[in-house]
Amino acid sequence: MCDDEGLAEDVVQEVFLAFWCDPPRFDPAKGRFGTWLLTLVHHKSVDAVRRESAIRRRTVPASEDGSEWNAPPGPGADEGAIVALVAGHVRDALDQLPADQRKVLALAYYGGYTQREVAAMTGVPLGTVKSRMFTGVAKLRNLLGPVVGDAGADLAGGLS
């Protein structure tokens, strides 16, 4: 959303500083913390982009063809914040799985190996690998569902 990594970092810092200075702003009765935090990031990002755009219009001359200068497109700070937040929760959830389930899931999803290759690497039958993966994914859904909400459907779709 910010199109500028430095601006995105400033926005994230502003959000965390705002929360640090006034934690009661978050009301659990109104929704989940992650949703609230990302909404706050979104609003601060919009404000920052508008502020930068106004400054740019006053200080940066238009190009020769009369069009405005635009920053190159790229991933927004909101996407990065979401990814980091979800990644932390996924790591925590994986740590709660039994070692055998965590190992087969890590080999399959992070290592990119097929179930057959995982079976050969771990020395366990293919059916056992499939069972461990199925059970591990089910546990991850239960652990991550309350945290990631609707995003959990995307995550679960990617894990099954």
DSSP file with accessible surface (Angstrom, degrees, kcal/mol):
  #  RESIDUE AA STRUCTURE BP1 BP2  ACC     N-H-->O    O-->H-N    N-H-->O    O-->H-N    TCO  KAPPA ALPHA  PHI   PSI    X-CA   Y-CA   Z-CA
    1    1 A M              0   0   63      0, 0.0    75,-0.1     0, 0.0    41,-0.0   0.000 360.0 360.0 360.0 -38.1    0.0    0.0    0.0
    2    2 A C        -     0   0    8      1,-0.1    74,-0.1    73,-0.1     5,-0.1   0.721 360.0-155.4 -81.9 -22.8    2.8    2.4    0.8
    3    3 A D  S    S+     0   0   74     71,-0.2     2,-0.4    72,-0.1    -1,-0.1   0.520  71.3  82.4  60.8   2.3    5.0    1.6   -2.2
    4    4 A D     >  -     0   0   82      1,-0.1     4,-2.6    67,-0.1     5,-0.2  -0.960  69.9-150.9-139.5 119.0    8.0    2.7   -0.3
    5    5 A E  H  > S+     0   0  147     -2,-0.4     4,-2.5     1,-0.2     5,-0.2   0.889  98.7  51.5 -59.3 -40.4    9.7    0.4    2.2
    6    6 A G  H  > S+     0   0   29      2,-0.2     4,-2.1     1,-0.2    -1,-0.2   0.917 111.1  47.3 -63.6 -42.7   10.9    3.3    4.4
    7    7 A L  H  > S+     0   0   15      2,-0.2     4,-2.4     1,-0.2    -2,-0.2   0.915 111.1  52.0 -64.8 -40.6    7.4    4.8    4.6
    8    8 A A  H  X S+     0   0   13     -4,-2.6     4,-2.5     1,-0.2    -2,-0.2   0.913 108.6  50.6 -62.6 -41.4    6.0    1.3    5.4
    9    9 A E  H  X S+     0   0  110     -4,-2.5     4,-2.4     1,-0.2    -1,-0.2   0.906 109.6  51.1 -63.1 -39.9    8.5    0.9    8.2
   10   10 A D  H  X S+     0   0   84     -4,-2.1     4,-2.6     2,-0.2    -2,-0.2   0.908 109.8  50.1 -62.5 -41.7    7.5    4.3    9.6
   11   11 A V  H  X S+     0   0    0     -4,-2.4     4,-2.4     2,-0.2    -2,-0.2   0.944 110.9  48.0 -62.8 -47.6    3.8    3.4    9.5
   12   12 A V  H  X S+     0   0   40     -4,-2.5     4,-2.5     1,-0.2     5,-0.2   0.925 112.3  50.1 -61.2 -41.1    4.4    0.1   11.3
   13   13 A Q  H  X S+     0   0  130     -4,-2.4     4,-2.6     1,-0.2    -1,-0.2   0.923 109.6  51.0 -63.6 -41.9    6.5    1.9   13.9
   14   14 A E  H  X S+     0   0   68     -4,-2.6     4,-2.6     1,-0.2    -1,-0.2   0.904 110.4  49.9 -60.5 -41.3    3.8    4.5   14.4
   15   15 A V  H  X S+     0   0    0     -4,-2.4     4,-2.4     2,-0.2    -2,-0.2   0.945 113.0  44.3 -64.6 -48.6    1.2    1.7   14.9
   16   16 A F  H  X S+     0   0  110     -4,-2.5     4,-2.7     1,-0.2    -2,-0.2   0.897 114.0  50.7 -66.5 -35.2    3.3   -0.1   17.5
   17   17 A L  H  X S+     0   0   99     -4,-2.6     4,-2.6    -5,-0.2    -1,-0.2   0.922 109.5  50.9 -66.0 -42.0    4.1    3.1   19.3
   18   18 A A  H  X S+     0   0   18     -4,-2.6     4,-1.5    -5,-0.2    -2,-0.2   0.917 113.8  44.6 -61.1 -42.9    0.4    4.1   19.4
   19   19 A F  H  < S+     0   0   54     -4,-2.4    -2,-0.2     2,-0.2    -1,-0.2   0.913 112.0  52.5 -68.3 -40.5   -0.4    0.7   20.9
   20   20 A W  H  < S+     0   0  211     -4,-2.7    -2,-0.2     1,-0.2    -1,-0.2   0.905 112.7  44.8 -61.2 -42.0    2.5    0.9   23.3
   21   21 A C  H  < S+     0   0   92     -4,-2.6    -1,-0.2     1,-0.2    -2,-0.2   0.763 130.9  20.6 -74.8 -26.0    1.4    4.3   24.6
   22   22 A D    ><  +     0   0   74     -4,-1.5     3,-2.0    -5,-0.2    -1,-0.2  -0.468  63.6 165.2-144.9  69.6   -2.3    3.4   24.8
   23   23 A P  G >  S+     0   0   65      0, 0.0     3,-1.9     0, 0.0    -1,-0.1   0.815  72.1  70.9 -60.4 -29.9   -3.0   -0.3   25.1
   24   24 A P  G 3  S+     0   0  104      0, 0.0    -5,-0.1     0, 0.0    -2,-0.0   0.639  75.2  85.6 -65.2  -6.5   -6.6    0.1   26.2
   25   25 A R  G <  S+     0   0  108     -3,-2.0     2,-0.5    -6,-0.2    -6,-0.1   0.822  75.7  80.3 -59.4 -29.9   -7.4    1.3   22.7
   26   26 A F    <   -     0   0   44     -3,-1.9     3,-0.1    -4,-0.2     7,-0.1  -0.690  66.7-168.5 -80.9 125.7   -7.8   -2.3   21.9
   27   27 A D    >   -     0   0   67     -2,-0.5     3,-2.1     1,-0.1     4,-0.5  -0.930  11.5-161.1-116.1 106.1  -11.2   -3.6   23.0
   28   28 A P  G >  S+     0   0   90      0, 0.0     3,-0.8     0, 0.0    -1,-0.1   0.756  89.2  67.7 -60.4 -20.9  -11.5   -7.4   22.8
   29   29 A A  G 3  S+     0   0   92      1,-0.2     3,-0.1    -3,-0.1    -3,-0.0   0.758  99.2  51.2 -69.2 -21.0  -15.3   -7.2   22.9
   30   30 A K  G <  S-     0   0  179     -3,-2.1     2,-0.3     1,-0.3    -1,-0.2   0.545 124.6 -60.3 -93.5 -10.3  -15.1   -5.6   19.4
   31   31 A G  S <  S-     0   0   38     -3,-0.8    -1,-0.3    -4,-0.5     2,-0.1  -0.927  70.7 -39.3 156.1-177.6  -13.0   -8.2   17.7
   32   32 A R     >  -     0   0  113     -2,-0.3     4,-2.2     1,-0.1     5,-0.2  -0.411  47.6-121.9 -78.2 153.8   -9.7  -10.1   17.6
   33   33 A F  H  > S+     0   0   77      1,-0.2     4,-3.1     2,-0.2     5,-0.2   0.906 110.3  53.4 -60.9 -45.7   -6.4   -8.3   18.2
   34   34 A G  H  > S+     0   0   19      1,-0.2     4,-2.4     2,-0.2    -1,-0.2   0.908 110.1  47.5 -59.4 -42.2   -4.9   -9.2   14.8
   35   35 A T  H  > S+     0   0   70      2,-0.2     4,-2.1     1,-0.2    -1,-0.2   0.929 113.6  47.8 -64.0 -45.0   -7.9   -7.8   13.0
   36   36 A W  H  X S+     0   0   53     -4,-2.2     4,-2.4     2,-0.2    -2,-0.2   0.931 112.4  49.1 -61.2 -46.4   -7.7   -4.6   15.1
   37   37 A L  H  X S+     0   0   12     -4,-3.1     4,-2.5     1,-0.2    -2,-0.2   0.925 111.7  47.8 -62.5 -43.6   -4.0   -4.2   14.6
   38   38 A L  H  X S+     0   0   43     -4,-2.4     4,-2.5    -5,-0.2    -1,-0.2   0.862 110.2  52.9 -68.5 -33.0   -4.2   -4.7   10.8
   39   39 A T  H  X S+     0   0   63     -4,-2.1     4,-2.7     2,-0.2    -1,-0.2   0.926 109.5  49.1 -64.5 -42.9   -7.0   -2.2   10.6
   40   40 A L  H  X S+     0   0   18     -4,-2.4     4,-2.6     2,-0.2     5,-0.2   0.924 111.1  49.7 -62.3 -42.5   -4.9    0.3   12.5
   41   41 A V  H  X S+     0   0    5     -4,-2.5     4,-2.5     2,-0.2    -2,-0.2   0.925 110.6  51.1 -61.3 -42.8   -2.0   -0.4   10.1
   42   42 A H  H  X S+     0   0   78     -4,-2.5     4,-2.6     2,-0.2    -2,-0.2   0.948 111.5  46.0 -60.4 -49.1   -4.3    0.1    7.1
   43   43 A H  H  X S+     0   0  106     -4,-2.7     4,-2.4     1,-0.2    -1,-0.2   0.919 114.2  47.6 -62.6 -44.1   -5.6    3.5    8.4
   44   44 A K  H  X S+     0   0   53     -4,-2.6     4,-2.5     1,-0.2    -1,-0.2   0.872 111.3  52.7 -64.8 -35.7   -2.1    4.7    9.2
   45   45 A S  H  X S+     0   0    0     -4,-2.5     4,-2.8    -5,-0.2     5,-0.2   0.920 108.5  49.1 -64.9 -45.3   -0.9    3.6    5.8
   46   46 A V  H  X S+     0   0   31     -4,-2.6     4,-2.6     2,-0.2     5,-0.2   0.939 112.2  48.8 -59.6 -45.7   -3.7    5.5    4.0
   47   47 A D  H  X S+     0   0   85     -4,-2.4     4,-2.5     1,-0.2    -2,-0.2   0.924 112.7  47.8 -59.3 -44.8   -2.9    8.6    6.1
   48   48 A A  H  X S+     0   0    0     -4,-2.5     4,-2.9     2,-0.2     5,-0.2   0.912 111.7  49.2 -65.3 -42.0    0.8    8.3    5.3
   49   49 A V  H  X S+     0   0   52     -4,-2.8     4,-2.6     2,-0.2    -1,-0.2   0.927 113.0  47.4 -64.5 -42.7    0.2    7.7    1.5
   50   50 A R  H  X S+     0   0  168     -4,-2.6     4,-2.4    -5,-0.2    -2,-0.2   0.921 112.7  49.4 -63.5 -43.0   -2.1   10.8    1.4
   51   51 A R  H  X S+     0   0  111     -4,-2.5     4,-2.3    -5,-0.2    -2,-0.2   0.939 113.6  45.7 -61.7 -47.2    0.4   12.9    3.3
   52   52 A E  H  X S+     0   0   63     -4,-2.9     4,-2.8     1,-0.2    -2,-0.2   0.887 111.5  52.8 -64.2 -37.9    3.3   11.8    1.0
   53   53 A S  H  X S+     0   0   29     -4,-2.6     4,-2.5    -5,-0.2    -1,-0.2   0.916 109.3  48.6 -64.7 -42.1    1.2   12.4   -2.1
   54   54 A A  H  X S+     0   0   24     -4,-2.4     4,-1.5     2,-0.2    -2,-0.2   0.924 113.3  47.4 -64.0 -42.6    0.3   15.9   -1.0
   55   55 A I  H  X S+     0   0   64     -4,-2.3     4,-1.9     1,-0.2     5,-0.3   0.930 111.8  50.7 -63.7 -43.0    4.0   16.7   -0.3
   56   56 A R  H  X S+     0   0   63     -4,-2.8     4,-3.1     1,-0.2    -2,-0.2   0.902 107.0  53.5 -63.7 -40.8    5.0   15.2   -3.6
   57   57 A R  H  < S+     0   0  150     -4,-2.5    -1,-0.2     1,-0.2    -2,-0.2   0.860 114.0  43.3 -63.4 -32.6    2.4   17.3   -5.5
   58   58 A R  H  < S+     0   0  185     -4,-1.5    -1,-0.2    -3,-0.2    -2,-0.2   0.771 128.2  25.8 -81.5 -27.5    3.8   20.4   -3.9
   59   59 A T  H  < S+     0   0   98     -4,-1.9    -2,-0.2    -5,-0.1    -3,-0.2   0.705 105.7  70.6-113.1 -24.8    7.5   19.6   -4.3
   60   60 A V  S  < S-     0   0   62     -4,-3.1     9,-0.1    -5,-0.3    -1,-0.1  -0.863  76.7-131.3-101.9 121.2    8.0   17.3   -7.2
   61   61 A P        -     0   0  111      0, 0.0     8,-0.1     0, 0.0    -3,-0.1  -0.343  29.8-101.1 -67.5 150.7    7.5   18.8  -10.7
   62   62 A A        -     0   0   68      1,-0.1     6,-0.2    -5,-0.1     5,-0.1  -0.306  43.7-100.4 -65.5 154.8    5.3   16.9  -13.1
   63   63 A S    >   -     0   0   55      4,-1.9     3,-2.1     1,-0.1    -1,-0.1  -0.203  38.8 -96.4 -71.2 171.1    7.0   14.9  -15.8
   64   64 A E  T 3  S+     0   0  208      1,-0.3    -1,-0.1     2,-0.1    -2,-0.1   0.816 125.2  54.8 -61.1 -32.0    7.3   16.3  -19.3
   65   65 A D  T 3  S-     0   0  127      2,-0.1    -1,-0.3     1,-0.1     3,-0.1   0.462 117.3-112.7 -83.4   1.2    4.3   14.4  -20.5
   66   66 A G  S <  S+     0   0   56     -3,-2.1     2,-0.1     1,-0.3    -2,-0.1   0.384  74.6 128.4  89.2  -4.7    2.2   16.0  -17.7
   67   67 A S        -     0   0   58      1,-0.1    -4,-1.9    -5,-0.1    -1,-0.3  -0.477  62.2-106.2 -83.5 157.4    1.6   12.8  -15.8
   68   68 A E        -     0   0  115     -6,-0.2     2,-0.3    -2,-0.1    -1,-0.1  -0.458  34.0-106.0 -77.8 155.4    2.3   12.6  -12.1
   69   69 A W        -     0   0  130     -9,-0.1     2,-0.4    -2,-0.1    -1,-0.1  -0.620  38.3-168.2 -78.7 135.4    5.3   10.6  -10.8
   70   70 A N        -     0   0  122     -2,-0.3     0, 0.0     3,-0.0     0, 0.0  -0.986  22.5-117.2-126.0 141.4    4.4    7.3   -9.2
   71   71 A A        -     0   0   21     -2,-0.4   -67,-0.1     1,-0.1     3,-0.1  -0.362  46.8 -91.0 -67.5 151.4    6.5    5.1   -7.1
   72   72 A P        -     0   0   94      0, 0.0    -1,-0.1     0, 0.0     2,-0.0  -0.354  49.4-102.7 -64.0 144.3    7.1    1.6   -8.6
   73   73 A P        +     0   0  124      0, 0.0    -3,-0.0     0, 0.0     3,-0.0  -0.362  56.8 143.0 -68.9 150.0    4.5   -1.0   -7.5
   74   74 A G        -     0   0   40     -3,-0.1   -71,-0.2    -2,-0.0   -70,-0.1  -0.964  55.0 -53.1-169.4 176.1    5.5   -3.5   -4.9
   75   75 A P        -     0   0  109      0, 0.0   -72,-0.1     0, 0.0     2,-0.1  -0.370  59.8-123.4 -65.5 141.0    4.1   -5.4   -1.9
   76   76 A G     >  -     0   0    5    -75,-0.1     4,-1.8   -74,-0.1     5,-0.1  -0.370  16.6-112.8 -82.4 164.6    2.5   -3.1    0.7
   77   77 A A  H  > S+     0   0   13      1,-0.2     4,-2.7     2,-0.2     5,-0.2   0.845 116.1  60.6 -64.5 -32.6    3.4   -2.9    4.3
   78   78 A D  H  > S+     0   0   39      1,-0.2     4,-2.5     2,-0.2    -1,-0.2   0.920 104.2  48.8 -63.7 -39.5    0.1   -4.4    5.2
   79   79 A E  H  > S+     0   0  108      1,-0.2     4,-2.6     2,-0.2    -1,-0.2   0.923 112.3  48.6 -64.6 -43.1    0.9   -7.5    3.3
   80   80 A G  H  X S+     0   0   42     -4,-1.8     4,-2.5     1,-0.2    -2,-0.2   0.899 111.4  49.6 -63.2 -40.3    4.3   -7.8    5.0
   81   81 A A  H  X S+     0   0   27     -4,-2.7     4,-2.5     2,-0.2    -2,-0.2   0.919 112.0  48.0 -65.5 -42.1    2.7   -7.2    8.5
   82   82 A I  H  X S+     0   0   68     -4,-2.5     4,-2.9     2,-0.2     5,-0.3   0.939 112.1  49.1 -63.3 -46.8    0.1   -9.9    7.8
   83   83 A V  H  X S+     0   0   98     -4,-2.6     4,-2.8     1,-0.2    -2,-0.2   0.929 113.3  46.6 -59.8 -44.8    2.7  -12.4    6.6
   84   84 A A  H  X S+     0   0   64     -4,-2.5     4,-2.1     2,-0.2    -1,-0.2   0.916 113.7  48.6 -65.4 -41.0    5.0  -11.8    9.6
   85   85 A L  H  X S+     0   0   55     -4,-2.5     4,-1.8    -5,-0.2    -2,-0.2   0.953 115.4  42.8 -64.9 -48.1    2.1  -12.0   12.0
   86   86 A V  H  X S+     0   0   35     -4,-2.9     4,-2.7     1,-0.2     5,-0.2   0.913 111.1  56.1 -66.4 -39.9    0.8  -15.3   10.5
   87   87 A A  H  X S+     0   0   35     -4,-2.8     4,-2.6    -5,-0.3    -1,-0.2   0.906 106.5  50.7 -60.3 -41.0    4.3  -16.7   10.2
   88   88 A G  H  X S+     0   0   18     -4,-2.1     4,-2.2     1,-0.2    -1,-0.2   0.922 111.7  47.0 -62.5 -42.3    4.9  -16.2   13.9
   89   89 A H  H  X S+     0   0   64     -4,-1.8     4,-2.5     2,-0.2    -2,-0.2   0.885 111.0  51.9 -67.6 -37.8    1.6  -18.0   14.8
   90   90 A V  H  X S+     0   0   17     -4,-2.7     4,-3.0     2,-0.2     5,-0.2   0.932 109.4  49.8 -64.6 -43.6    2.4  -20.8   12.4
   91   91 A R  H  X S+     0   0  149     -4,-2.6     4,-2.1     1,-0.2    -2,-0.2   0.932 112.1  48.1 -60.0 -44.6    5.9  -21.3   14.0
   92   92 A D  H  X S+     0   0   91     -4,-2.2     4,-0.7     1,-0.2    -1,-0.2   0.911 113.1  47.9 -62.1 -42.0    4.3  -21.3   17.5
   93   93 A A  H >< S+     0   0    3     -4,-2.5     3,-1.0     1,-0.2     4,-0.5   0.912 109.6  52.3 -66.3 -41.7    1.6  -23.8   16.3
   94   94 A L  H >< S+     0   0   18     -4,-3.0     3,-1.4     1,-0.3    -1,-0.2   0.883 103.5  58.5 -61.7 -36.7    4.2  -26.1   14.7
   95   95 A D  H 3< S+     0   0  111     -4,-2.1    -1,-0.3     1,-0.3    -2,-0.2   0.744 101.3  56.9 -64.0 -22.6    6.2  -26.1   18.0
   96   96 A Q  T << S+     0   0  130     -3,-1.0    -1,-0.3    -4,-0.7    -2,-0.2   0.573  89.8  93.1 -85.5 -10.6    3.1  -27.5   19.7
   97   97 A L  S <  S-     0   0    7     -3,-1.4    39,-0.0    -4,-0.5    -3,-0.0  -0.508  90.4 -95.2 -79.3 153.0    2.9  -30.6   17.4
   98   98 A P     >  -     0   0   53      0, 0.0     4,-2.6     0, 0.0     3,-0.4  -0.317  40.0-110.6 -61.1 150.8    4.6  -33.9   18.2
   99   99 A A  H  > S+     0   0   65      1,-0.2     4,-2.6     2,-0.2     5,-0.2   0.857 115.3  54.3 -56.2 -39.0    8.1  -34.1   16.7
  100  100 A D  H  > S+     0   0   63      1,-0.2     4,-1.8     2,-0.2    -1,-0.2   0.904 112.4  43.2 -66.7 -38.7    7.1  -36.9   14.2
  101  101 A Q  H  > S+     0   0   17     -3,-0.4     4,-2.2     2,-0.2     5,-0.2   0.918 114.1  50.5 -70.2 -42.9    4.2  -34.8   12.8
  102  102 A R  H  X S+     0   0   82     -4,-2.6     4,-2.6     1,-0.2     5,-0.2   0.908 109.4  52.6 -61.0 -40.7    6.3  -31.6   12.7
  103  103 A K  H  X S+     0   0  121     -4,-2.6     4,-2.5    -5,-0.2     5,-0.2   0.939 110.9  44.1 -64.4 -47.8    9.1  -33.4   10.9
  104  104 A V  H  X S+     0   0    1     -4,-1.8     4,-2.3     1,-0.2    -1,-0.2   0.898 115.3  49.1 -67.6 -36.8    6.9  -34.8    8.0
  105  105 A L  H  X>S+     0   0    4     -4,-2.2     4,-3.1     2,-0.2     5,-0.6   0.921 111.8  49.1 -66.7 -41.5    5.1  -31.4    7.6
  106  106 A A  I  X>S+     0   0   37     -4,-2.6     5,-1.9    -5,-0.2     4,-1.6   0.925 112.4  47.6 -64.0 -43.5    8.4  -29.5    7.5
  107  107 A L  I  <5S+     0   0   35     -4,-2.5     6,-2.1     3,-0.2    -1,-0.2   0.917 118.5  41.2 -63.5 -41.4    9.9  -31.9    4.9
  108  108 A A  I  <5S+     0   0   14     -4,-2.3     4,-0.4     4,-0.2    -2,-0.2   0.949 127.5  26.5 -73.5 -49.4    6.8  -31.7    2.8
  109  109 A Y  I  <5S+     0   0   86     -4,-3.1    -3,-0.2    -5,-0.2    -2,-0.2   0.856 134.5  27.9 -89.5 -36.1    5.8  -28.0    2.9
  110  110 A Y  I  <<S+     0   0  157     -4,-1.6    -3,-0.2    -5,-0.6    -4,-0.1   0.800 128.4  41.5 -94.0 -32.4    9.1  -26.3    3.6
  111  111 A G  S   <S-     0   0   41     -5,-1.9    -3,-0.2    -6,-0.2    -4,-0.2   0.678  99.4-133.1 -86.2 -20.4   11.4  -28.9    2.0
  112  112 A G        +     0   0   62     -4,-0.4    -4,-0.2    -6,-0.3     2,-0.2   0.669  52.3 148.2  79.2  16.7    9.2  -29.4   -1.0
  113  113 A Y        -     0   0   97     -6,-2.1    -1,-0.2     1,-0.1    -2,-0.1  -0.553  47.4-117.8 -85.6 151.7    9.4  -33.2   -0.8
  114  114 A T     >  -     0   0   77     -2,-0.2     4,-2.7     1,-0.1     5,-0.2  -0.351  31.0-106.4 -76.2 165.9    6.6  -35.5   -1.9
  115  115 A Q  H  > S+     0   0   70      1,-0.2     4,-2.5     2,-0.2     5,-0.2   0.896 123.1  53.3 -61.3 -38.1    5.0  -37.8    0.7
  116  116 A R  H  > S+     0   0  176      2,-0.2     4,-2.1     1,-0.2    -1,-0.2   0.919 110.0  47.0 -63.4 -42.0    6.8  -40.8   -0.9
  117  117 A E  H  > S+     0   0   91      2,-0.2     4,-2.6     1,-0.2    -2,-0.2   0.900 110.6  52.4 -67.2 -37.9   10.1  -38.9   -0.6
  118  118 A V  H  X S+     0   0    0     -4,-2.7     4,-2.6     2,-0.2     6,-0.3   0.918 108.2  51.7 -63.1 -41.4    9.4  -38.1    3.0
  119  119 A A  H  X>S+     0   0   11     -4,-2.5     4,-1.7     1,-0.2     5,-1.0   0.929 111.9  46.0 -61.2 -43.5    8.7  -41.7    3.7
  120  120 A A  H  <5S+     0   0   83     -4,-2.1    -2,-0.2     1,-0.2    -1,-0.2   0.905 114.1  48.4 -66.6 -39.5   12.0  -42.7    2.2
  121  121 A M  H  <5S+     0   0   95     -4,-2.6    -1,-0.2     1,-0.2    -2,-0.2   0.861 119.0  37.7 -69.7 -36.1   13.9  -40.0    4.0
  122  122 A T  H  <5S-     0   0   33     -4,-2.6    -1,-0.2    -5,-0.2    -2,-0.2   0.601 103.0-127.4 -92.6 -14.1   12.4  -40.8    7.4
  123  123 A G  T  <5 +     0   0   67     -4,-1.7    -3,-0.2     1,-0.3    -4,-0.1   0.736  67.8 122.1  75.5  22.0   12.3  -44.6    7.0
  124  124 A V  S   <S-     0   0   31     -5,-1.0    -1,-0.3    -6,-0.3    -2,-0.2  -0.834  71.0 -88.4-114.0 156.1    8.6  -44.9    7.9
  125  125 A P     >  -     0   0   89      0, 0.0     4,-2.0     0, 0.0     3,-0.4  -0.240  34.1-117.7 -60.6 151.5    5.8  -46.4    5.7
  126  126 A L  H  > S+     0   0   42      1,-0.2     4,-2.6     2,-0.2     5,-0.2   0.888 115.0  55.9 -57.0 -41.5    4.0  -44.1    3.2
  127  127 A G  H  > S+     0   0   43      1,-0.2     4,-2.4     2,-0.2    -1,-0.2   0.874 106.2  50.9 -61.1 -36.6    0.7  -44.7    5.0
  128  128 A T  H  > S+     0   0   49     -3,-0.4     4,-2.8     2,-0.2    -1,-0.2   0.910 108.9  51.0 -67.9 -40.4    2.3  -43.5    8.3
  129  129 A V  H  X S+     0   0    0     -4,-2.0     4,-2.6     2,-0.2     5,-0.2   0.946 111.3  48.4 -60.9 -46.1    3.6  -40.3    6.6
  130  130 A K  H  X S+     0   0  100     -4,-2.6     4,-2.7     1,-0.2    -2,-0.2   0.922 112.5  48.2 -61.5 -42.8    0.1  -39.6    5.3
  131  131 A S  H  X S+     0   0   73     -4,-2.4     4,-2.8     2,-0.2     5,-0.3   0.918 112.0  48.7 -64.2 -43.9   -1.5  -40.2    8.6
  132  132 A R  H  X S+     0   0   65     -4,-2.8     4,-2.6     1,-0.2    -2,-0.2   0.909 113.4  47.4 -63.6 -40.3    1.0  -38.0   10.4
  133  133 A M  H  X S+     0   0    9     -4,-2.6     4,-2.8    -5,-0.2     5,-0.2   0.937 112.8  48.4 -66.9 -44.1    0.5  -35.2    7.9
  134  134 A F  H  X S+     0   0  155     -4,-2.7     4,-2.3    -5,-0.2    -2,-0.2   0.945 115.5  43.9 -61.0 -47.0   -3.3  -35.5    8.1
  135  135 A T  H  X S+     0   0   55     -4,-2.8     4,-2.4     2,-0.2    -1,-0.2   0.911 113.9  51.0 -66.0 -40.9   -3.3  -35.4   11.9
  136  136 A G  H  X S+     0   0    0     -4,-2.6     4,-2.4    -5,-0.3    -2,-0.2   0.919 110.4  48.3 -63.4 -42.7   -0.7  -32.6   11.9
  137  137 A V  H  X S+     0   0    7     -4,-2.8     4,-2.6     2,-0.2    -1,-0.2   0.915 110.3  52.2 -65.3 -40.7   -2.7  -30.4    9.5
  138  138 A A  H  X S+     0   0   34     -4,-2.3     4,-2.0    -5,-0.2    -2,-0.2   0.923 110.8  47.6 -61.7 -41.7   -5.9  -31.0   11.5
  139  139 A K  H  X S+     0   0   75     -4,-2.4     4,-2.6     1,-0.2    -1,-0.2   0.906 110.3  52.2 -65.8 -40.2   -4.1  -29.9   14.7
  140  140 A L  H  X S+     0   0    5     -4,-2.4     4,-3.2     1,-0.2     5,-0.3   0.907 107.0  53.2 -62.5 -40.3   -2.7  -26.9   13.0
  141  141 A R  H  X S+     0   0   99     -4,-2.6     4,-2.2     1,-0.2    -1,-0.2   0.924 111.8  45.5 -58.8 -44.9   -6.2  -25.9   11.8
  142  142 A N  H  < S+     0   0  130     -4,-2.0    -2,-0.2     1,-0.2    -1,-0.2   0.895 117.4  43.8 -65.6 -40.7   -7.5  -26.2   15.4
  143  143 A L  H  < S+     0   0   59     -4,-2.6     4,-0.3     1,-0.2    -2,-0.2   0.880 123.0  35.3 -72.0 -38.6   -4.5  -24.2   16.7
  144  144 A L  H >X S+     0   0    5     -4,-3.2     4,-2.9    -5,-0.2     3,-0.5   0.700  95.9  83.4 -92.2 -19.9   -4.5  -21.5   14.0
  145  145 A G  H 3X S+     0   0   33     -4,-2.2     4,-1.9    -5,-0.3     7,-0.2   0.923  94.4  43.7 -52.0 -52.5   -8.2  -21.2   13.4
  146  146 A P  H 34 S+     0   0   90      0, 0.0    -1,-0.2     0, 0.0    -2,-0.1   0.797 118.5  46.9 -66.3 -22.7   -8.9  -18.8   16.3
  147  147 A V  H <4 S+     0   0   54     -3,-0.5    -2,-0.2    -4,-0.3  -113,-0.1   0.928 123.3  26.2 -85.0 -47.8   -5.8  -16.7   15.5
  148  148 A V  H >< S-     0   0   15     -4,-2.9     3,-1.9     1,-0.2     4,-0.3   0.561  81.7-177.3 -99.7  -7.4   -6.1  -16.3   11.7
  149  149 A G  T >X S+     0   0   20     -4,-1.9     3,-1.4    -5,-0.5     4,-0.5  -0.211  73.8   7.9  54.1-123.1   -9.9  -16.5   11.3
  150  150 A D  H >> S+     0   0  149      1,-0.3     3,-1.1     2,-0.2     4,-0.8   0.823 127.3  62.3 -62.6 -31.5  -10.8  -16.3    7.6
  151  151 A A  H <> S+     0   0   43     -3,-1.9     4,-2.4     1,-0.2    -1,-0.3   0.778  90.5  70.8 -65.0 -21.6   -7.1  -16.4    6.6
  152  152 A G  H <> S+     0   0   13     -3,-1.4     4,-3.5    -4,-0.3     5,-0.3   0.840  90.6  58.2 -64.0 -30.0   -7.1  -19.9    8.2
  153  153 A A  H <X S+     0   0   71     -3,-1.1     4,-2.3    -4,-0.5    -1,-0.2   0.925 108.8  44.8 -66.0 -41.0   -9.2  -21.2    5.3
  154  154 A D  H  X S+     0   0  129     -4,-0.8     4,-1.7     2,-0.2    -2,-0.2   0.923 116.0  47.0 -65.5 -42.9   -6.5  -20.1    2.9
  155  155 A L  H  X S+     0   0   48     -4,-2.4     4,-1.3     1,-0.2    -2,-0.2   0.949 113.2  47.6 -63.7 -47.5   -3.8  -21.5    5.1
  156  156 A A  H  X S+     0   0   13     -4,-3.5     4,-1.7     1,-0.2     3,-0.3   0.895 109.1  54.8 -63.2 -38.0   -5.7  -24.8    5.6
  157  157 A G  H  < S+     0   0   51     -4,-2.3    -1,-0.2    -5,-0.3    -2,-0.2   0.877 109.2  48.1 -62.4 -34.1   -6.3  -25.0    1.8
  158  158 A G  H  < S+     0   0   53     -4,-1.7    -1,-0.2    -3,-0.2    -2,-0.2   0.732 114.0  47.3 -77.9 -20.0   -2.6  -24.7    1.3
  159  159 A L  H  <        0   0   26     -4,-1.3    -2,-0.2    -3,-0.3    -1,-0.2   0.674 360.0 360.0 -95.4 -18.7   -1.8  -27.3    3.9
  160  160 A S     <        0   0  101     -4,-1.7   -26,-0.0    -5,-0.2    -3,-0.0  -0.242 360.0 360.0 -92.5 360.0   -4.2  -30.1    2.9
